Amino acid sequence: MVTIINQSLPETGYMRLPAIIKVFPIGKSTWWAKVKAGEYPQPMKLGPRTTAWKVEDIRALLQRVECNAIPQAKNA
């Protein structure tokens, strides 16, 4: 599922928060809390009232989330 979403994102550019929360099913306040905690990438200010994230950072986050969601085989 994440791979399909990852393929639909542009290669480069910026994403604003409304587009990001369509990809990540969480609320705005949760997103900002994870940004503040350092779990999610830091935004860039594109203008006085415009905040966005690099698509490359969002793609990397999707990869990290996808890898963590796959159950790891236990070595016995």
Beta strands, then each sheet from edge to edge (+ up, - down):
strand 1: 14-15
strand 2: 44-47
strand 3: 50-54
sheet 1: 1+ 3- 2+
end
